[in-house]
Amino acid sequence: MRYKEIFNPKTIAIIGAVDKKESVGRGIIENLLKSKKELFFVNPFKKKVFGKKTYKSINEIKSKIDLAIIVVPKKAVKSVVEDLAKKGAGGVIIISAGFAETGREGKKEEDEIKEILEKAKIPLVGPNCLGVIRPSSRLNASFAPATPKGGKIALISQSGALINSIIDKSLTENYGFSVVISVGNAAGLDLVDYLKWADEDKKTEVIALYIEGLKDGRRFFDVLKKTKKSVVILKGGKTEGGKKTVFSHTGSLAGEKEIFSAAIKQAGAIEVSSIEELFDISKALAWQNQFSGGAGLITNGGGAGVLFTDAYNFDMPKLNKETILFLDKHMHPSYSRTNPLDIVGDALSIRYEKALEAMINQENIKGIAIIQTLQIMTDPLKNAKIIIKLKRKTKKPIITIFMGGSKKIREAVNLLEKNKIPNYNDPKRGAIVLKALNKKSI
């Protein structure tokens, strides 16, 4: 399959190019103008768009077209596709809606378009989709309102609107994307095709999926089992009402939630219950190693430690004699001597340093979470620097839960995350992430 033309095209034709304010066509062009691609605008009703010459049809363009983006009314799509098949475009994205998601007649038209492109061996994204974004090749072939930062997470979604909101939120976070793909109706390339591609993509470390329905569940799970990279899945359409909404949205069948969840677990993927969890976990998997076995928790707040433990509810080994003897030399007399390790609210940075050294050195503690509640004597930036220094000496995954929102906390969190140590501002969020990193809990 010719994915290169879709994710790293040199020449792009926009069929249905317009510069009308607040239009889909304008949004796509504005995103593409920021790239260094050669663009061709096709619109039989206008001589110029954005001051650039337009073509009446794709047939007037003499250059080879790597990627064609179709943004015309549904009734005109088939004719455009026929021209593209004859010309031999590298790949096609159909943004236009009104196909399988509308019912039987729309499905028939979608199948006709699919057949034309399959015969011409041209890969199809969509129809009824947002488009694709590949930050590393400076490609934003979508009408998303912004281009996300580059990163190691591949986001593949059956909802374009969710993608827009996720991108907007990510701009204030420290993670980015290797690729963003809006699946749409998946008449051509489908979820499984994208999953297989992302698993081989050198720029992708973690695959985040938002799924509403599967057209071929067995094929999806067969491929998922063979996937080498970490896969995190958020499933929509689990209730009866949700299932009906799924069909009207993408024309897919939602399936039974119990069967789906069991199959996900069997395939070794991680299922989550919210968008927040999807990216909390994806970020950690992109930045930290997974582990198998016991976890350790360091906290300067007893209540925060209780909340973490309730949510983690898995293997947390006791501190051994050697660890306790070492800690006795450096801790407040009232420290907990247990795991979770409560180093008491007045803990200065030296206690965090010695507590983390102890956890790293105890063999049966394989993953570590560190909670910091902000007290008057707490130095968040110094604590962050200590954690970064010690993380460089171990392969054990470390996540932090620096709670609060002051300037001091934000500076410390930014430093941690620049050094690929993920932070979560709530003990429950941190516990869910650490549990997802633990292979034995999946």
N, C-alpha and C positions, 0 to 999 in steps of 0.2 A: 504493500500500500504506500502511496506517495504522500507521506506526511510532511516531507520537507517543504513542499510547495504551500502547504497550509500554515505551518508554523514559522517558516523563514523564507517567505516569497521575496523575489526581487521586483516583480511587476504585479500590480494589483489593478483590477478593473472594478469600478463600482457601478453597477447597473441600476439606475434609479437615483443617480446623483442629484442632489438638490442642495440649495443653500437657504432654504426657508427656515426661519427661526423655529426652534423647538420641534424640529422634525427628526425622525430617526436617521434619515439619509444624511442630514447635516451633522448629527452627532458622530456618525461613523467617519465622515470625512475629516471633521476636526481632529479626531483621534489619529487618523492616518497621516494627516499633514505633519504631525510631530515626528513621524518616522522618516527614514531616508529611503523610502521605497519609491519606485517610479509608478505614478498613479495615472489611470485613465478613467475619465468620467463619461458615462453613457447616459444620455437623456435626449430623446428625439424632439422634445418640446422646448429646449433651451439651447442657446448658442454657447453660453459660458456659465460656469458654476465656480464660485470663489475666484472669478477672473481668469479661469482656466478653460481652454477650449473643450467642448464636449463632442462626443460622437453620437450619431443617430442610432447606431447599433454596434454590437461587438464585432461584426464583420468588417467594419471600417478600420479597425485597429490592426496594423500590420505586425506589430510586435507580438512575441509569444506572451501569453498571460499565465502567470504562475497561479494566481488566486483570483477568482471572480466572486464578488459579494453582491447578492441579489436583494434589492430593496424596492421591488415594484409590487403593485397590487397583485393578488393571487391569480387573477385571470390572465395576467401577462407572463407568469413565471414559466409555464411550460414552453412557450415560444422562445424565451431567453435561453432556457436549458438546452433546447434543440440546437440553437446557434453555438452554444458553448461546446456541445458534444462534437459538432462538426469542426470547430476550430481546434479542439484538443486542449482545453484548459487544464492546468495542473491540479486544481482543486476548486470546489465550489462551496460557499456558505450561503444558505438561503435564510435570510432574516424574516422574510414574509411569513405571515400566519394565515390561518383559515383552512388548514388541511385536516389531518387525521383527528385532531383535537375537536373538530366540529361535528364529526359523525361519518356516516357511511360514504356520502358523496365526496367529502373532503379526503377521506382515506383512499378512495379510488383515484383521485387526481394525484395524491402523493405517491401512490404506487406507480403511476405512469411516469412521473418525473424520476423516481428511483430507477426504473427499468432503463430509461434513456441513458442515465449517467453510468449505470452498471455496465451496459453494453460498450460504452466509450471508455470504461475503466478509469473513471474520474471519481475520486472520493468526495462524498457529500457530508457537510456538517449542517444539521437542521432537518427540515425547515422549522419555523417557529422558534427561533433561538436568538440569544443575545450576541453571539459571535465567539471569537477566541482572542486570547491575549497571551503573548509570549514576551515577557519583559527583556529577556536576554537578547532577543533579536529586534528589540524596539518595535514590536508589532502590537498594536491595539486595533484589531479588526472587529470592533464591537461598538455598540452605542452605550457602553458603560460611561458614567460621568467622570471617571478618573482612571489613570493607569496605576496599578499597584507597584510597590517596590519589588525588586527581584528577590528571590529566596529559593528555598528547597522544597516547598510544599506545592504539589500539583492539586488544584481544586477542579473537580469534575462534578458538574451540577445539572440536575434536571429542572432547575428553576433559575431563569435568568434574573428575575427580580431579586432573589436572595443573593445572587452574586454581586449585584450593585451595592447592596447594603454591607455585605462582607468586605468588599474592596474599600468602601468608605471608612469602615471601622478600622481596617488594617492600616490605614494611613497614619493613625495615631499610635499604632503598636510597633514593635520591633521585629516582627516577622514579615516575610514576603513570599512571593510565589514563583515557581519555575514555569508554571503555565496555568491559565484559567480557561476552562472549556465549558461552554453552555451547550448541553446535549440537545435540547429541544425535542422534537419528535423522533429523532434518530432514525430517519428513513434510510440513510446510508450508513455512515459510521455510527456505531452504538456504544453504549457504556463499556462493553467488554473490549471493543477495539481500542478505546482510549485507555482502559486499564492496562492492557497489554503493552501499549506504546509507552505509557508513563513508567512501567516497570523496567523498561529498557533505556529510558531517557537518563543520560548522564547528569543532568542538572536537577533531577528529582530525587529526594531522599524519602519523602513521605507522600502518600496518596490520600487525599481527603475527598470522600464521596458524599454528595447529597442525592439520595435515591427516593423516587416516589413509586415507581413500578418497574417490573422487569418483563420483557417480552419473551425471553428464553432464560428462565431461572437456572436450569441445569447447566447451560453453557457458562453463565456468569460464575456459578460456584465452582465449576471445574477449573476455570481460569484463576479465580481468587485463591484457590488452594495452592496453585503453582507460583503465585506472585512472590517474588523474593523480598520486596520492599514492604515496609509497614503500611497497612491500610486502615484508615479510620472511617467509619460509616455512620451517617445520620439518615435514618429512614423516616420518610413522611408517609401519610396515608395508612396509619395503623388502625384507625377506627372506621366504622362503617361510613360515617359522614366524610371522613378523610379520603376513603377509597373512591367515593363518587367524585370528589373534587379532583383527584388525581386524573381520572379518565377525561374529564372535561378540560384539564390543563395540558396533558401531553398525549392522551389517547393510549396510555399504558395501563396494564392491570396491576393492582397494588399487591395482591397476595396476602397470605395469612401471616400475622406478625410473629406467632410462636414458631412456625416453621422457619421463617426468615431468620429470626434471632438465633435459633439453634444451629442453622447452617452457617451463619456468620462466625459463631464461636468455633464450630468444627473446622472451619477453613483457616482459623488462626488470625482473623481480623478483629478489630476492636469496634464494638457498636456503642454509640453515645446517644444521649437523649436531648441534646440542645446544640445550637450553633456555638455557644460559648465553650462547651466541652469539646466540640469538634476541633476547634483551633487551640484550646488549652493543651490538648493531648498531642495534636499534630506538631505544634511548636516544640514541645518537649522531645518528641521522637526525632525531630529534625536536628536537635542540638545535643542530645544526651544519648548515651548507650542505654539499652535495656539491660535488665538484670534478672537473675533467678534466685529467689531465696528471701532472706529476712531483710527488713527495713529498719532504719533507725530514725528517731525524731529528736531534734534539739529545740528547746523552746525556753523563752524567758517569761512566758505567761501560762499559768496552769490551765486556765479556762480554754485558751486557744489550743493547748495540747489535747484536752479532752475532746474538743470538737473534731480535731484531726483524727484522733484514734477511733472515734465513733464512725467516721466516714471511711477510714481505711479498713478497719475490721479484718485484718489479715495478719500474717506472720511478722511479729516484732520481737526478736530474740532478747532474752535477758542480758544485761551487761555481765561479762565474766569478771572473775576476781582481779585479773591483771588490769582490766579497764577501770574498775572501781578504785584500785590502789593508786593508779595514775591520776584519776580525777580528784581523789581525796586531797591531793597536794595543791590543787589549783582552784577548787570550788568553794563556795560559801558553805558553812557547816550544815545549812538546811537544804542543800541540793537533794534531788530525789533519789539518787543512786539506782535508778531504774531506767528502763527504756519504755516509754518516752523519757528523755533526759531533761528534767526541769532545772535550769541553771539559775533560777530565781530572778525576780523582776529587776533587781538593781545590777544585773550583770553588765560588766564593762566588756570591752572587746576581747581582752585576754581570756575571759571565760569561754567566749564563743570559739576562739582559736583552739584552746585546749580540749574543749568538748568535741570539736570537729576532728581534731587529730585522733582522739580516742575512738571515735566512731569509724574513721577510716582504717585504723589499725586493728579493729576487732574483725576477725576473719568472716564470721557468719552474718555480719551486717553488710549487705551487698548494695543497698541504695539508701540515700539519706535525704531527709527534708529538714529545713531549718526555719523555724518561726522566730520572727522578731516583732514584738509589740513595742511601741514607742514610749519609753519612760524618759524622765528628765535627764537621766545620765546616759541614755543610749546614744551611740554614735553610728548612725546607719551607714555612712560612707566608709568609715574605718572597718566596720563589720563586713561590708561588701568586698573591700580590698582583701581582707583576710580570707574570705571564702574563695575568691578568685585565685589567690596564691596557692591555697591548699588543693583546689580542684585541679590545678596543673600537675599535681603530684600523684593523682589517682585516676583510675579509669571508672571508679564507681560513680554512678549518676548522682548528681546533687541538684535539688530544686530548692527554691527559697519561697518563703511566705512572709514578706516584709509588709506588715499591715499598716494602714493609714494612707494619707494622701497629701501630706505636707511637702514643701519644697525639698526638705532633707530626704524624705523617702523617695521622691521622684528621681532625684539625682542618683541615689544609691541603686535604685531599680534599673535605671538606664545604664549604669556602669555594669551591673550584673548581666543584663541582657545583651549588651555589646560584646560581652565575653561568653555568650551562649549559655548562660545559666538562667533558665526560665523562672520568672517570679509570678506568684499568684497572691492576690490581696485578701484571700479568705481561706481559712484552714480546710474547709470542705473541698474547695476547688483544688488545692494542693494535694489533698489525700487522693482524690479521684485520679489526678495525673500520675502520682507516684505508683498507684495500684496498676494503672495502665502500662507503666514502664516495667512492671514486674511480670515476666512471662509466666510465672507459676499461677498468677491470679487470673489470667485470661482464659 
